[in-house]
Amino acid sequence: MKTELKGNKILLRKLKTSDAKDIYENVKDKEVVKWTINIPHPYKLKDAVKFIRHSNYKLKKKKGINLGIALKETNKIIGIISLNTIDWKNKKAEIGYWLGKTYWNKGIMTEAVKLVLKLSFNELKLHRIYARIFEENIGSRKVLEKNKFKQEAKLRDSLFKFGKYHNEILFGLLKKEWKQKY
């Protein structure tokens, strides 16, 4: 399985322990964490180290893929993109991602998702990729829509974060829909 994918602006790559500081610096920002389903706040450097170790274990066992999003010119990790809960029997997986606030609205995540979809459908031979986002997360919605995901459901008050319930939106993309685009 490929663990390095090259785009125009970015490189998606396997995480190294030395990436912990970059991950921590981006994820300690509450604005970044507020749109994620599983990342705790406050986030500590030791959380990043633990995440990297767990990511490499999941990759080895083929249970999930967490790749660092690095700028080509610096190789510095500015975000993470993941394929989680890979269901090999039903050929589906959940995509998840976050990006440091400095890098929002630059097309970086749209490019990262495009690279992971190519990996998912061409190399991993998956049939379906889905995403779950907070309804208020307009940026993530745009990334998914640019990559031809379709909204499939709205789950009312299904996520509890920072002291209140949020609606969750489920998006999906089938391989045949992706092939029509590319």
Secondary structure, DSSP 8 states (H G I E B T S, - for coil): ---EEE-SSEEEEE--GGGHHHHHHHHTSHHHHTT-SS--SS--HHHHHHHHHHHHHHHHTTS-EEEEEEETTT--EEEEEEEEEEETTTTEEEEEEEE-GGGTTSSHHHHHHHHHHHIIIIIS--SEEEEEEETT-HHHHHHHHHTT-EEEEEEEEEEEETTEEEEEEEEEEEHHHHHHH-
